[in-house]
Amino acid sequence: MKQDRRQETAARTGGPVGIGIIGAGVISEQYLASFAAFPDVAVHVIADLFEETAKARAVQYGIAESGGIDAALNHPDVEIIVNLTPPAAHVEIGLAAIAAGRHVWSEKPFSLDLDSGRILLQAADNAGLRLGCAPDTFLGAGLQTGLRMICRGDIGTPLTALTLMQSPGPEAWHPNPAFLFQEGAGPLFDMGPYYLTALIQAFGPISSVAAVGSKARSTRVIGSGPRAGEEFDVTVPTHVGALLKFREGASGQSVFSFESPLVRQSFLEITGTEATISLPDPNRFDGDIRLRRAGSEEEETVVSIGSTWGRGVGVLEMARAIRTGSAHRAQGLAAFHVLDAMVAISTSIGAATFVDVASTAAAAPPLDEDWDPTASTLS
């Protein structure tokens, strides 16, 4: 039966690509709002462990069906499972979707450890099914404009990068922030995927890393919501400084911190032989580019061109690629490489030495400037 489902999914060659969402939490609203504007995908069902939550979300967005996990896995019109479950469930749900013959798109992180991530990659490869993974922010107009400039040589040969992600931490505004300060999170695993994904798209794969890490406090206090004033434990570094070496010879420095009163969440600079380019916030889909050419005291502003639609464009791009038989851009293999780099950074903090990153992933080709998520391209 599973093989029959795979054949049935692969045989579809026209019309909108069927979507089933698993996970009806807060992030699902951003995906559903986007999908409602994309004629090339159709959401048939939304599922959740808590079926009443799924039902409420289905009513909110006019989704025809809802229910438990099996409602999405077994729906005959679903081709892609969009996995919006908590990170600890990403691999389990991904494997179940593959077993049901569905392609998989997952929210970040790809997995919480390398072993389970490899199992997921192998399962999809064995089944001939696709894996896609957030972040898809690099498909937005801001980063795409910058990446096109780098690809056509506007900064010469890319040499170095500097990224800064600094904030006081999310406990002041998040009503349940404890998980963001524990294993699988912290500033590195929570925010690192956005910056590292952007750097891999610009430079290609990372070959080795070195890092230091620290935490200023062993506990923090919830600052808002019904649990305000409640103390929770901090079990991971809340400040990480990393050195990155790329396979093609470039290098980078990155800071990921939940300890800074000065907020910097859109600091991503790449220097080449001819110019330095400042890219917009990699956690957003918009933003213009700043360029400083060698020998010039003038900074140029380049208006970004492309789509500024939010989360879900990676699913759409993968859906169109399924229909055309081309490679999709937000690859699961690239997300695994980002995970591998973050695990290596964590290992380096404890080992006080450079750590090799064994996996690899290729940068995706830039999108055409006129790529339009709201166009109907699948007859």
N, C-alpha and C positions, 0 to 999 in steps of 0.2 A: 504493500500500500504506500509506504514512504517513497519508494522508487517511482511509483505511478504519479505521485504528487509532484516530484521533481520534473518528470517528463512533461506533465501538464503545465507547470509553471514556465518551463523553458520554451514550450511550444507557442506561447502567446506572443504575437508579433505586432499587435496594434492596439490602439486605444490607451486610455489612462492606465497607469500601473497601480494595482491594488495595494493598499496599505492597511496593516493592522498594527495598532499601537498597544504595547504592554507597558503599563505604568501611567496612572492618571493623576500624578502629582502636579505640583506647581509648574514644572518645566513643560508639561504637556500642553499648557495653554499657548506658549510661544510657538510650538510646532503646529498646533491645530490652527492658529490664526494664519500662519503662513500657508499651510496646505489648502485652506479655504480659497486662497487666491491663485493657486497653481492648477490649471486645468489638466496638466499631464499626470497628476496623481489623484487617486480617489480613496479616501479613508472609509473603509467598510465597517470597522469594528474597533472599539477601544476596550481594553481589558485591564483588570487589576486584581490583585489578591483580595482586595476589599471591593466586592462587586457593586456595592451601593455607590462608592466613589466613582467607579467607572460609569455607572448609569447616570450620575449627576453630570459628569463631564460630557457624556454623549448627548444628553438633553441640551446642555449649554451650547454645543457646537453643531447640533443637528446631525449627529452620527446615527446611522440606522440601527446598529446593534452594539451591545455591550455585554459584559459578563466576566467570568473568571479567565484565567490564563488560556485554557483550552479553547475558549471562544475565538481567540485570535489565531492560535496555532492551527486550528482545524477549519477555519473559514475558507470556503472554496475559491473565493475571489482575491485572497490575500497573496501577494507575491513577495512583499518585503515586510518583515517584522521590524518595527521601530521600537527599540528597547530603551525605555526611559525609566527602568527600575533603579533602585539604589545600587551603588557601585558593587556591593558585595554579591549582588545577584546577576551581574552582567554576563558572566561566563555561563552560568547555569541556564539562563533564559536563552542566550545565544545558541548553546548546544541543543536545547529543545527545539528551537526554531529550525536549525539545520536538519535535525532529525525529522522534522515535519516537511522538509523540502522547501524551506523559505530562505530567501536572501535576508541578511541581517544588517541593520543600521543600529549602532549603539551610541548612547551618550558616553562621554569620557568618564573615567578612564577605560581603556580597552579591557583591562583586567587589573586585579590587585597584585598579581605576582606573575613572574615570567613563565612558570611551569603551566599554569592554567591558561595563560595567553597562547602558549604554543599549542596546547591541546585544541583550543578553539580555531586557530589558524589551520591546523592539520585537518580538523573535521570539515571545515568549509572547503578546503582544497580537495579532499577525498570525494566530497559530494558535488563538486563542480558548482558551488554556490559562492556568492559575493559577500564580503564583509566591508562595511563602511563604518566610519567612526568620527564623532566630533573630536576636536572642534572643526566646524566648517566655516568659521569666520574668515579664513584665508581666501574664501571664494567671494567675499564682499568687495565692493568697489575700492575701498581704501587700500587693502593689501594687494589686491590684484593690479591696481594701477602701479604701485611700487614695484611689484614683481615683474611686470611687463617692462618697466624702465630698466631694471637690472638685467633682464634677459636681452634687451636690445643694446646693452653696453653704455647706457647713460652715465654710469659711475665708473666705467672702465672695468677692470677685473676686481670682483669683491674680495676684500682682504680680511676685514675684522668686523666684529659686531659688539655692541654694548646694549644690554637691556636692563631696565630697572622696574621692578614691581614692588612698590613700597606702600604700606598703609598701617594704621594702628591695629588692624585686625577686625574681623567681622562681628565680634561678640557684642559691640555696642548697639548694633541694629538687628542682628539675626536673633529670632526668638528661641532657636534651638541650635546654638553654635558648637556644641561640644565635639561633634564628629569632625569638624573642620580643624581640630587641634589634636587629632589622634591618628593612628596608623591608617595609611591610604589617603591622607589629606595633608594638612599643614600648607603653607604657602607654596611649597614645591609641587606637590601632587595636585593641589586645587587649582593653582594658577599657571604652573609651569607648562602644561600642555599648549596653552595659547601662544606663549613666547617661543617654545621649542619647535612647535609646528611651523610657525612663521620662519624661523631661522633655517629649518630643514628645507623649506620651499625655496629659500634664497641661496643656500650653500650646498645642499645635498646632505648626505648622512653624516652623523657624528661618529668619530672613531674612538675617542677617549675623553675622559673628564677627570677633573680634580675639584675638591670642594671642602669648605669648612661650614660648620653649622653650629647654632647655639639657640638657647631659649632663655629669655630674661626672667621668666616666672614659671613656676611649676603648676600654678593654678590661675584661672581667670574667672571673671564674674559676668554673668549674663546681664546685659544692660537694658533690655526692652522685652515687652511681651509678658505673658502670665507668669513666667519663671524669673522675672527680673530680680536681681540680687542673689541668685543661686550660684554657688561656686562649682567649677568643674575642673578636672585634671587636664593638664597639657602634657602629652606624651611624645611629641615629635618636635624637631627643631622649628622655631618660629622665625629664624633668620638663616638663610642659606646663601652663600656666595660660591659661584661655580665658574670654573674655567672649562671651556669647550674647545676641543680640537676636531676639525672636520676632515673627512677623508681626502678632500681635494687640496688640503693645505691651509685653509683659512682657520681663523681662531675667533673665539668670542668670550665675553665675560657677562655673567648674569647675576643679578641679585633678586631673591624672592624673600620678602620680609613682611611679617605681621607685627613689626615692632617700631614703625616709624610714624611720628606725628605728621611728617611731611608726606603727602600722598603723591606718588608717581605711578600711574598705571597706564601711561601711553608713551613710555620712553623706550623706543626701539630704533637704534641707529646702526646703519651699515656703511662702512667706509670702503671705498674702492680706490683704484689708482688715480682716478680722475675727479672724484667727488664723494661727498658724504650725503646719504639720503636718510631722512627721518621719516619713519613709517608711523601711521596712526595706531591707536590702541588695538592690539591683536585680539581683544575680547569684544570688538565691535565690527560691524560690517561697513562702516562709513569712515569718513575722515580724509582730509587732504594731505598732500605730501610736501615736505620741505626739502630743498636741495641746496647745498653749498658746494660750488665747483672749486677745484684747486686753483689757488691764486686769486680768488675773488673775495671781496668783503661783503658782497650782496647775497642775501638768501632768497631763493626763488620759491614761490608757492605754486604747486601743481595741483589743479583741481582734479579730484578723482573721478574716474569714469567707470560706470558699470552699475550692477544691481546693489542696492542697499537693503534688500530684504533680509530678514533675520533667520534664526535657527530653523532648519528644515531645508535650506537650499542644497545642502549636501545630499540629502535624501532624494530630492528632485533630480540633481545632476546624476546620481547613481541610477535612478529610474530611467532617465533618458538613455544612459549608457547601456542599460540592460536591453532596451528595445533596439538599439543600433549595433550592439555587439562590440562596442568600444570600451576602453578602460575608463573606469570612473576615477575621480581625482582624490577624494577623501578616503584613501585606502586604509583598510584595517591593518595592513602590513606597516604602513607609515605610523599609525597610532601605536602599534606594538613597539616600533623603534623608539618612539618618544618615551614609552613606558620603560624600555630597556635603558635609555639614557638617564631617566629619573632614578631608577633603581641603582645604576652605577654611581650617580651623584650621592645617593644615600650611603652606599657602600664606602665611597671615598671619604665621607665625613668621619666614619669610624676607623678606617684603615690609614688615613693620613698619607695617601699616595694616589697617583694616577690609576684609574681603572678603565680597562678597555670596554667598549660597547660592541658586542659581538654581532648584533643584527645589522641590517642595512635597509634602506628604503630610498627610492628615487623621488626627486621633486616632480610635481605634476606640471604639465604644460599650462601656461596661463589661459584663462577663458578669453574668448573674443570680447571686444569692448561692447558689442551689442547683444551679448547673451542676456536673455530676458526670461526670468522665471514665470512671468505671467502670460507668456505666449503659449498657444496651443500648437505643439509640434508633432503629436502622436495621433495619427488618424485612426 
